[in-house]
Amino acid sequence: VILSSKFLTESMKLKYILPVIFLPIFFISCGSTPNIDPSLYDSPTPKDAPVRGNPYAAVTITEYANFVCSACLTWKKQIIDPLMEERGSDIAFVFVHYPFGLHGMTDEEVMKLNLASECAREQGKFWEYHDKLFDNQAELSTASLEGYANELNLNVTKFNTCMETEKYKSRIEDKSE
């Protein structure tokens, strides 16, 4: 998570930055600790990553997450969702895929989940699909992806073609290096 905080009030710092102090615990509980280059804190958020909230906000939270990570789900439900509900117009929340297998899923299976979210994004429903994957984390499987697309009223033929061709695989892999 990268947090730009030029204009945070003291109460916002206490409420929203304090949880970031526990970020190492967050990554450790996901099963691995990424080697994050400190220069990333000065670099812009990836330009093609999906943004929720105000893309021009003074505060940007960039999350590198995995749809099968239980700590990522906890972070989403306890920190990000309430924060976006309360201050969404003041924050840009950026999601970047962390496409590595964990919790019994292989790298390939996790990549399929990431691809599905990007194929949904192609039809303007990234965040809805993102939420669907996290909300159904306990039952995630590559077999359920088409069903989620159908539930969200996506063009399933277009979605399946996108999935079969792995159209956005390079976009996902570029962010993970």
N, C-alpha and C positions, 0 to 999 in steps of 0.2 A: 504494500500500500504506500503510495506516495501522496503526501498531503501538502498542498501549497496553502499557506495561511497568512497572507499579507494583511488581510482585513478582519481577522477574527477578534471578537470581543473577549474579555476575560472569562465571562460565563461560558462562551462557546469553547474556549480553550479547555476549561475544566471538564465540560460535558463531553466534548468530542475528541479532543486530542489525548486526554488521559487514557482512554482505552487503547490508543495506538501504542502506548508504552508497553502493553502486553503483546505486541505483535510477534516477538520471537516465540512466545508460547503458542500463538496461533499457527505459525509455520511448523513448529515442532510437532504439534498434535496432528498436523496433516501428513506426517510421516517423513518429511524431508525439510531441510533448511536450505533455501536457495542462496546462491552466492550472488548477492546484489552489489553491483558496482556503485559506490557513493556518487559517481558522476551522474547517475540516473536522476538524482534529486534535482539537478540543474537542467536536465533535458526535458523537452516538451513531451506531453503524453502522445502515444502513437496516434497519428492523424486519422487513421482509418478504424480506430476502435470505437465501439458503440458508446454513446454518452446518454445518460439519463439525467434529467434535471436541466439546468441552464448551462449550455455549452460555453457561455461567455462569463461565467461566474468567477469571482475572485478566489474562490476555494475550489480546488479540484482534488478529488480522491480517486486514485487509480488503484484498482484491486487486481492482482494477479491471482486468479482463483480457478478451482477445479470443481466441476459439478458433482463429483462423488466425495468431496472432502467434507466430513462432518463438521469440522471447525469453520469451514467457509459458510456452511448453512447457519451455524450459530451466529457468526459475524453478520450475515445477511439479516437474520430475523431480529437479533438483539441490538444491532448498531445501525446498519445501513437502512433498513426499512423505516424505523422510527425517525431517523435523521432526515431521510428524503421526504417523509410525510410532513415533518415539521418545518424543514428548511430547504426543500427541494428547489425552490426558485433561486436560492442563494448558493447552490452547490452544483458542480459538475461531477457526476459519478461515472467513472470510466471502467469498463470491464475488459480485462485482457486475459485471454485463455492461458492456463497453466496446464498444458496437455500431457501430463504424465500419469501413468497408472498408479492407483493406490486403492486401499480397502478392497482388495480382491479383484479389481478390474485391471486389465492389461492396458498398455499405452494405446494399442489399436482400438480397444473398446472406448476408452476415454476420448480418443480422437473422433470417433463416430458421434459422441455426444456433442462435442465442440462443432463438428461439421453440421450437425442438425440445427444447432442454434444459429449458425451462419446462414444456412439455407432458409431458415425462418426469417432471418434478417433481410434476406434478399426480397422477401414479400412484405417487409415492413413490420415484422412481429418478433424481433429479437428479444425484447424485454419480456414479452408474454411467454415465449418459449423458455427463456432463461428462468423465469419464475416457475414455470411448469416442471422443469427438470429439478430445480431445488425442492419444490413442494412434493415431488414424488421420489425423492432421493432413495428412500428405502426400497423402492420397487424398480429402480432404473435397470434397463437392459436395452441393448441395441434393437431388440424386437419391438419395444414399445414406442420407438421414435415416430413411426408413421402414424400410430394412433394419436399421439400428442399433436401432430400436425393436423390431423383430421379434426380433433377437438377444438383447435384454434382457427378452424375454417381456412386453412391454407389450401392452395392449389396442390393437392397431393401428388399429382403427376409431375408437376414442376419440382416439387420438393424431392421426390424420389430420383428424378434425373440429376438434380443437384447433388444428392447423396452418392449416387452411383458413380458419378464422374469425379467426386471429391474436389469439386470446384474451388473450394476455399481452403484447401489443405495448406497451401504455401502461405497464405495469410496467417493462419494459426501457428504454423511452425516458425515463421519469421519472428513472432513475438516471444517465443520460448527460448531463444538462443541468448 
